[in-house]
Amino acid sequence: MTERKAGQPYSAEELLSFDRIKRAMTSRVLDRIEDLWQGKQPISVEQMNEVIEDEWRRVKEAVRSSPAAREAFRKYLERTVAEQIDKLMKEDKAELESLGVVEKSL
């Protein structure tokens, strides 16, 4: 069961907040470390850090590929693109008006 849990994708609910990410990630890291240990000698700090870093990469990838992240990025892009277009229009407004561009269309 721990192997399945350790390899399963993160759910959208687990990625909603930092505290949820921490709980889900902690559970998965502990499961993976226990699977590595299996009653043998304690694992090294380097091995623990490797598991933690690997799981952190999985969390970040899950967040990046989530629908909420795509929606947030789209909103960011819309805002950024609109600001850049507004800046360009402001810089060249007089020239464009002299060429017949009006403030608002009908």
C-alpha positions in Angstrom: 0.0 0.0 0.0 2.8 2.5 0.8 4.4 1.9 -2.6 1.1 2.7 -4.3 0.6 5.8 -2.2 4.2 7.0 -2.8 3.8 6.7 -6.6 0.3 8.1 -6.9 -0.3 11.5 -8.4 -1.1 14.4 -6.1 -4.8 15.3 -6.1 -6.0 18.8 -6.8 -7.1 19.2 -3.1 -3.6 18.4 -1.9 -2.2 21.3 -4.0 -4.6 24.0 -2.7 -2.4 25.4 0.0 1.1 25.1 1.5 0.0 23.3 4.6 -1.9 20.7 2.5 1.2 20.3 0.3 3.3 19.8 3.4 1.0 17.2 4.8 0.7 15.2 1.6 4.4 15.4 0.8 5.4 14.5 4.4 3.2 11.4 4.2 4.7 10.3 0.9 8.3 11.0 1.9 7.9 9.0 5.2 6.4 6.1 3.2 9.2 6.2 0.7 11.9 6.3 3.4 10.2 3.4 5.3 10.2 1.4 2.1 13.9 2.1 1.6 14.7 1.3 5.2 12.8 -2.0 5.6 14.3 -2.7 9.0 17.9 -2.5 7.9 20.5 0.1 8.9 19.2 3.6 9.2 19.4 5.5 6.0 21.8 8.4 5.6 20.9 12.0 5.7 21.9 12.2 2.0 19.4 9.5 1.1 16.6 11.3 3.1 17.5 14.5 1.4 17.4 12.8 -2.0 13.9 11.4 -1.3 12.7 14.8 -0.1 14.1 16.7 -3.1 12.7 14.1 -5.5 9.2 14.4 -3.9 9.5 18.2 -4.0 10.1 18.0 -7.8 7.0 15.9 -8.1 5.0 18.4 -6.1 6.2 21.4 -8.2 5.4 19.5 -11.4 1.9 18.6 -10.1 1.3 22.2 -9.3 2.6 23.4 -12.6 0.3 21.0 -14.5 -2.8 21.6 -12.5 -5.8 23.2 -14.0 -5.7 25.9 -11.3 -2.1 26.8 -12.2 -3.0 27.0 -15.9 -5.9 29.3 -15.1 -3.8 31.5 -12.8 -1.0 31.7 -15.5 -3.6 32.6 -18.1 -4.9 35.5 -16.0 -1.3 36.6 -15.4 -0.6 36.5 -19.1 -3.8 38.4 -19.9 -2.9 41.1 -17.4 0.7 41.3 -18.6 -0.2 41.4 -22.3 -2.9 44.0 -21.8 -0.4 46.2 -19.9 2.2 45.9 -22.7 -0.5 46.7 -25.4 -1.7 49.7 -23.4 1.8 51.0 -23.1 2.4 50.7 -26.8 -0.9 52.3 -27.6 -0.2 55.2 -25.3 3.3 55.8 -26.8 1.9 55.8 -30.4 -1.6 57.2 -29.7 -1.0 60.6 -31.5 0.4 58.9 -34.6 -2.4 56.4 -34.8 -5.1 59.1 -34.3 -3.5 61.1 -37.1 -4.0 58.0 -39.2 -7.8 57.8 -38.4 -7.8 55.5 -35.4 -10.6 56.6 -33.0 -10.9 56.1 -29.2 -13.9 53.7 -29.3 -15.7 52.0 -32.1 -19.4 51.9 -32.4 
